[in-house]
């Protein structure tokens, strides 16, 4: 997969089939579109193109400092690489780009990306203020001679899948539901950094994860998790929160891995969340906390086996 930027300067000579979107989460609805894109490309001898945006358009349009992303741009790149796409175009989304009218945007796609077909979801909107919809797109397609392929809504148990619903599930700690919508396990990725080393003193050494500021953080509490470390599946339990027993002021993401004794400081790792175990709780004594951690570990080990 070749990664490009700036739609205004790209010139692709071969005919393409493209799709456009933020694709936050690359959930199973997104996957249906992307798998169709790759299949249509092969069937029609076209190059497949995914056009996405960085930062997320809502960050610019709503003028907010941070946004709770299911996937950071780096995580999105890694996920898209596995799908067999030829080109990923990451367009910088700023105020100037947000002013691009729908007809101008489509002309750029035709002239610079050489689109023969454009595949989009049923609810796709585009252009300045997102004023244009699928009907406008089909009209432009007729004028500029490219085909618009519409993908219908994909549903699970009669509930439409959306990145918004996945975010809500993650924020509620409903990781099983979020994972079923995503089609893979929601994960946090980042660098392992030094913490207070309290876990080691308690008999539960932890790896402290530093993540991207725009990444969504699940509900505070304890989770069963899994990571691949040195080509091995390693399970553990993650605590997200403030460690109220110790009156921490800042939120931490700490993971106690089972059956591993390695120095992970400075390593970049990905940790998948599998199950919500319990809410974060303040314990009266450190001994009470240790006893609860033992029970949490037992519960996690039973779920694994």
C-alpha positions in Angstrom: 0.0 0.0 0.0 1.4 3.4 -1.1 0.6 6.3 1.2 0.1 9.7 -0.4 -1.0 13.2 0.7 -2.5 16.4 -0.7 -5.2 15.6 -3.3 -4.4 18.8 -5.1 -0.9 17.7 -6.1 -1.5 14.0 -6.8 -1.6 12.7 -10.4 -2.5 9.0 -10.8 -2.2 7.8 -14.4 -4.0 4.5 -14.0 -7.8 4.4 -13.7 -9.0 3.9 -10.1 -11.9 3.0 -7.9 -12.0 5.1 -4.7 -13.8 5.5 -1.5 -13.8 8.4 0.9 -14.3 8.7 4.7 -12.8 9.2 8.1 -13.2 5.4 8.7 -12.7 5.9 12.5 -12.6 2.4 13.9 -12.6 0.6 10.5 -15.6 -1.3 11.9 -17.5 -4.1 10.1 -19.6 -1.5 8.2 -16.4 0.1 7.0 -14.9 -3.3 6.2 -17.8 -4.1 3.9 -17.1 -1.0 1.9 -13.3 -1.5 1.8 -13.6 -5.2 0.9 -16.0 -4.3 -1.9 -13.5 -1.7 -3.0 -10.7 -4.2 -3.3 -13.0 -6.8 -5.0 -14.3 -4.3 -7.6 -10.7 -3.1 -8.3 -9.6 -6.7 -9.1 -12.7 -7.5 -11.2 -12.3 -4.3 -13.3 -8.5 -4.1 -13.4 -8.5 -0.8 -11.5 -6.3 0.5 -8.7 -8.0 0.8 -5.3 -7.8 4.1 -3.5 -8.9 5.1 0.1 -9.1 8.8 0.8 -9.2 9.8 4.5 -8.5 12.9 6.6 -6.1 14.0 9.3 -7.0 15.5 11.7 -10.5 14.2 12.0 -12.8 16.9 10.4 -14.8 17.4 13.6 -11.7 18.7 15.3 -11.5 21.5 12.8 -15.2 22.2 12.1 -16.1 22.1 15.8 -12.9 23.8 16.9 -12.0 21.4 19.6 -8.5 20.6 20.9 -8.9 16.8 21.2 -11.3 14.2 19.9 -11.9 10.6 21.1 -10.7 8.5 18.2 -11.3 4.8 18.0 -8.1 4.6 15.8 -5.3 7.1 15.6 -4.0 7.9 12.2 -1.1 5.5 12.7 -3.4 2.7 13.9 -5.6 3.4 10.9 -2.6 3.0 8.5 -1.7 -0.4 10.0 -5.3 -1.7 9.8 -5.7 -0.6 6.2 -2.4 -2.2 5.2 -4.0 -5.6 5.9 -6.9 -5.1 3.5 -5.0 -5.2 0.2 -5.5 -1.5 -0.8 -3.2 0.0 -3.4 -3.2 3.7 -2.4 -4.1 5.4 0.9 -4.4 9.2 0.5 -4.3 11.1 3.8 -5.6 14.6 3.1 -4.7 17.3 5.6 -8.1 18.6 6.9 -7.8 22.3 7.7 -10.1 25.3 7.5 -9.0 26.0 3.9 -9.8 22.5 2.8 -13.1 22.5 4.7 -14.2 25.4 2.4 -13.9 23.2 -0.7 -17.3 23.1 -2.5 -18.7 19.7 -3.4 -18.4 20.1 -7.2 -14.8 21.3 -6.9 -13.9 18.3 -4.7 -15.4 15.8 -7.2 -13.5 17.5 -10.1 -10.3 17.0 -8.2 -11.1 13.3 -7.7 -11.7 12.9 -11.4 -8.8 14.9 -12.6 -6.1 14.0 -10.1 -7.2 10.5 -8.9 -8.5 9.4 -12.3 -11.6 7.8 -10.8 -13.7 5.5 -12.9 -15.8 4.3 -10.0 -16.5 5.8 -6.5 -17.9 3.5 -3.8 -19.5 5.1 -0.7 -21.8 4.3 2.2 -25.5 4.9 2.1 -25.2 8.0 4.3 -22.2 9.7 2.7 -22.1 13.5 2.8 -19.3 15.7 1.4 -18.3 19.2 0.4 -18.5 22.5 2.3 -20.7 22.2 5.3 -21.4 18.6 4.2 -24.1 20.0 2.0 -23.9 17.3 -0.8 -25.3 13.8 -0.4 -25.5 10.6 -2.5 -27.9 12.1 -5.0 -25.6 15.0 -5.7 -22.7 12.6 -6.1 -24.6 10.5 -8.6 -25.4 13.7 -10.6 -21.7 14.7 -10.6 -20.9 11.1 -11.6 -23.1 11.4 -14.7 -21.5 14.8 -15.7 -17.9 13.7 -15.2 -18.4 10.1 -16.4 -17.7 7.9 -13.4 -19.9 5.4 -11.7 -21.2 5.8 -8.1 -21.6 2.5 -6.2 -23.7 2.8 -3.0 -23.3 0.3 -0.1 -26.4 -0.2 2.0 -26.5 0.0 5.8 -25.0 -3.0 7.5 -26.8 -4.1 10.7 -26.2 -6.3 13.7 -29.3 -7.4 15.5 -31.2 -4.6 13.8 -28.9 -1.9 15.1 -27.0 0.2 12.6 -23.3 0.2 13.1 -21.6 3.5 13.5 -18.4 4.9 15.0 -20.6 6.9 17.4 -22.3 3.8 18.8 -18.9 2.1 19.1 -17.5 5.1 21.1 -20.5 5.0 23.4 -20.0 1.2 24.0 -16.3 1.8 24.8 -17.1 4.7 27.1 -19.7 2.5 28.9 -17.2 -0.3 29.3 -19.2 -2.5 27.0 -16.1 -3.9 25.3 -17.8 -7.1 24.1 -20.4 -5.0 22.2 -17.7 -2.7 20.8 -15.6 -5.6 19.6 -18.6 -7.2 17.9 -19.3 -4.0 16.0 -15.6 -3.5 15.2 -15.1 -7.1 14.0 -11.8 -7.2 15.9 -10.7 -6.4 19.5 -10.6 -2.7 20.5 -7.0 -1.9 21.4 -4.8 0.8 23.0 -1.3 1.3 21.7 1.6 3.3 22.8 4.9 3.4 24.7 5.5 1.7 28.1 6.7 4.4 30.5 7.8 4.4 34.1 5.1 4.8 36.8 5.2 4.9 40.6 6.3 1.2 40.8 3.5 0.5 43.4 2.3 -2.5 41.5 5.6 -4.3 41.9 5.6 -3.7 45.7 2.1 -5.2 45.8 3.1 -8.3 43.9 1.4 -7.1 40.7 4.0 -5.3 38.6 2.4 -3.2 35.9 3.3 -1.7 32.5 2.2 1.9 32.2 0.9 2.8 28.8 1.2 6.3 27.3 -1.3 6.7 24.4 -2.1 9.4 21.8 -4.0 12.3 23.4 -6.8 12.0 20.8 -7.4 8.2 21.5 -10.6 7.3 23.2 -10.1 5.9 26.7 -12.6 3.3 28.0 -14.6 3.6 31.2 -12.5 3.5 34.4 -12.2 0.0 35.8 -10.4 -3.4 35.4 -10.3 -5.2 32.1 -9.1 -8.6 30.8 -6.6 -7.8 28.1 -4.2 -9.5 25.6 -1.0 -8.4 23.9 1.5 -10.0 21.5 4.9 -9.7 23.1 7.9 -11.2 21.3 5.5 -13.2 19.1 3.6 -14.7 22.0 0.0 -14.1 23.2 0.3 -12.7 26.7 -2.8 -12.1 28.8 -3.2 -9.7 31.6 -5.5 -7.3 33.5 -5.6 -3.6 32.9 -6.7 -0.9 35.3 -7.8 2.4 33.8 -8.3 5.2 36.3 -6.9 7.2 39.2 -5.9 4.4 41.7 -8.2 6.0 44.3 -6.7 3.9 47.1 -3.5 6.0 46.6 -5.3 9.3 45.7 -3.7 9.7 42.3 -4.4 13.0 40.6 -4.0 11.9 37.0 -5.5 9.0 35.0 -3.3 6.0 34.4 -3.5 3.0 32.1 -1.7 0.1 33.8 -1.5 -3.5 32.8 -0.4 -6.5 34.9 0.6 -9.2 32.5 0.4 -12.8 33.5 3.4 -15.2 33.2 5.9 -12.7 31.9 9.1 -11.3 33.4 10.5 -8.8 30.9 11.6 -5.2 31.0 9.1 -3.5 28.7 10.1 0.2 29.4 10.4 2.1 26.1 8.7 -0.5 24.0 5.7 0.3 21.8 3.0 -2.3 22.3 -0.7 -2.9 21.4 -3.0 -4.1 24.1 -6.4 -5.6 23.1 -9.3 -5.2 25.5 -11.4 -8.4 25.8 -13.7 -8.1 28.8 -14.8 -5.6 31.5 -14.2 -7.1 34.9 -15.3 -4.5 37.4 -15.5 -0.8 38.3 -12.5 1.0 39.8 -12.9 1.1 43.6 -11.2 2.7 46.6 -10.1 0.2 49.2 -9.7 1.0 52.9 -6.3 -0.7 53.2 -3.5 -1.9 50.9 -4.2 -5.5 52.0 -7.8 -5.2 50.9 -6.6 -4.0 47.5 -4.1 -6.9 47.2 -6.9 -9.4 48.0 -9.2 -7.9 45.4 -6.4 -8.0 42.8 -5.9 -11.7 43.5 -9.7 -12.3 42.9 -9.5 -10.2 39.7 -6.6 -12.3 38.4 -8.5 -15.5 39.2 -11.5 -14.3 37.3 -9.4 -13.3 34.3 -7.6 -16.7 34.3 -10.9 -18.5 34.3 -12.2 -16.4 31.4 -9.1 -17.2 29.4 -9.5 -21.0 30.0 
